[in-house]
């Protein structure tokens, strides 16, 4: 009986692991466009936020350009409406001319070319309208990218007011603290036995579940598979004992 008890104790020890409580994900936010930083909300560091601007890049000229394009868009719409009426009238004139025996072929051709010219102008205006619409969308996208927002726990904001940033520059690090993550390294031969077991933290049954199992040996722990567990209720940064029972 003593030998059996010792064997079970050793097995239980082998299935216990230490892990550090970490945020579910860590995000690195980088600038997508270039410009001068006009606002850096350093006061939001170490706070959990929802859809708030943490860094703003100067977008004054972009907004001016956007307003000009919107005006141009409305003007083009009016011009298209007018040109459509012109095309309609010229088409009606040509339709009348083409079957009249009293009109020469030259007169008919002139009316046809007049109609075609008006139609081409209409098509050109419509093309300008499409291009203007596309440019409006582009500028809106640039303005949106210059107002950098974050969701989660703001760990660090790296830029300051009046800094110049280029695309790809690291702006901030943000953690997703809506869930917690534990990472353990389980011997390959034990992986199959943990999949249907409950996760115990510091000896107590927890709400943590297996989130991912890497089926390739870890580069550091070459005889083990990396296993990520996800749940809630622990303190970030704390080292805990993880068991599968």
N, C-alpha and C positions, 0 to 999 in steps of 0.2 A: 504493500500500500504506500509506503514511503516513497518508493521509486516512482510509482505512478503520479503521486502528488508533485514530486520534483519535476517530472516531465511536463505536466500541465503548467506549472509555474514558469518554466523556461519558455514554453510556447506562447504564454500570455505576454512575457517580456518581449519576445521577438515581434509581436504584433503591436507594440507601442512605439510611437514616434513623437518627436518634438517638432513643433512648427511655430512660426511667427505669424501673428494675426495681421493681415495686410488688407488694403482696399481691394475691391473686386478688380478694378482696372486703374492704370495710371496713363494719363493722356499728356502728350506733348503738343501744345498748340503753337503752330508756326504761322508767320505772316504769309499771306497769299499774294499780297500786292505791296508795292513800295510806297514810301512817303514819310512825312514827319509825324511823330507821335504828338498829339495835342492833349491827350488825356491818358493817364495810367492810374487805375484805381487800386493803389497799393493798400488802401484801407480794407479791401475785400480779401486780402491774404488771410489764411487761417479761418476762413468762413465758408459755410456751405451755401451755395447760391443756386438760383434757378433762372436761366436765360437772362443774365445781366451782362451789360457791356463792361469788360475789364480793361480794354485798351481801345483807344480811338485814334485812327490815323487821319490826318487832314483831308477832308473831302469837300472843301468849299468850292473849288473849281469844278469838281465833278457835279455838284448840285446845280451850279450855274449852267453847265453844259446840258444837264438833264432838262432843266426848264426850257432852254432854247430848243432842244429837240422836241419837247412836247408841243411847243408853239408851232414849230415847223410841221409836226404831224397833223395838227388841227388845220393848218393852212392847206396842206396837201389834200386832206379829206374834202375841203370845200372846193378846191380846184378840180378834183376828180368828179365831184357831183356836177359841176358846171360843164366839164369836158364830156361827161356822159350825155348831157342834153345836146351838146354840139354834135357829137357822134350820131346820135339818134336822128337829128334833123338832116344831117348830111347824107346819112344812109337812106332816109326817105326820099330825098331829092334824087339821089342816084337811082333808086328803085323806079322812080317815075321816068327818069331820062332813058334808062337802058332799053325800054320797050317802045319808045316813041319813034315812029318812022320819020317824023319831021325834024329830028335832031341827027346831026352828023355823028360819025363814029368818034371824031376828035372831041366833040362836045361831051359825048358820053364818057370818053376816057378821062377827060378833065374832071368830071364829076366823080368818077371812080377814084382817081388819084387824090382828089380833095377829101373824099370819105376815108380813104386809106391813111392819109396823113393825119387826119383827126383821130382815127383809131390808134395809130402808132403813138400819138401824143398821150392818149389815155393810158395805153400800156406802159409808157415811160413813167407817167405819174404814179401808177400803181406800183411799179418797181421801186420808185423813190420812197413811196410809203412803206413798203416792206423793209427796205434798208433802214429807214428811220426807226421803224419799230424794233428792228434787230439791235440798232445802236442804243436805243432806250433801254432794252433788256441788258445789254452789256454794261452800261453805266450804272444801272441799278445793282447789278451783280458786284461791280467794283465798290460802290458805296457800301453795300452789305458786308463785303470782305474787309472794309476799312473800319467797320464797327464790330470789333472782335468780341463775341459773347462766349460765356462759359456756363456749363451746368455741372455742379458737383462741388467738391471741397477744393478751394483755391490754395494750392500748396505754395506756389511761388510765381510772382510776376517779374520778369527779367528786364523789361524795358522801362525807361523813364520818360517823362515829358521832354520834348525837344530832341529826343533820339531820332536818328534816321534809321528806318528798317528797310531791308530788301526782302524779296520773296525767299522764304525758307529760313528766315531768322527765327530762333526760338523766342516766343513771346511769353509763354506761361506753362506751368505744369498744373494739371488738375486731376484730382482723384475721384473716382466713383465710389462713394462710401455708402451707397444704398444697400450693398451687400459686403460681406467679409470673405476673404479667401485665405485658405491654409494650403501650404504645399508640403507634401511629404514624399519620401523616396522609398518605395516598397520593393523588396526583393522580387525578382522576376517569378520565382516559384510560388510566391504568396499572392500574386495579383488575382488569380482566379478565386481565391478564398475570401477576398474582401468585398467583392462586388455586391453581394446580397446581405451584407451585414450592416448593423447600425453603427453610427460614428459616436464614440464617447469622447468628451473633452474633459480632461482632469477628473476622470472617473465617473462622469455623469453623462447620461444619454443626451445628445444634442439634436438640433435641427439641421446640422450640416449634412450635405449630401455630396456624393462624388460628382464632380462637374466634368472633369477631363482625365483621361488616362493616356499617357504617351506610350505607344507600343513599340518604341525603340529605346534601347538603354540610354540613360543619361550620360552625357560626356564626362561628368565628374564622378557620379556614382555608377560605374560601368556595369554593375550587376543588378541594378535596380531600374524600375520604371518610375517616371515622375507622375505624381497624382495630385490633382487640384481638388479641393473641397470648398464648397460654398455654403454660407449660412449667415446667421446673425446672432447678436447677443454677447459678443466678446469685446474686450478693449483693444483698440488698435495698438500694435507694437508689442503686445504681451506674448511671451513664450508659453505655449500650452502643450500638454501631453495629449496625443491623439491615439485612440485605440479603436479597433474594429471588432465588434462582438456580435 
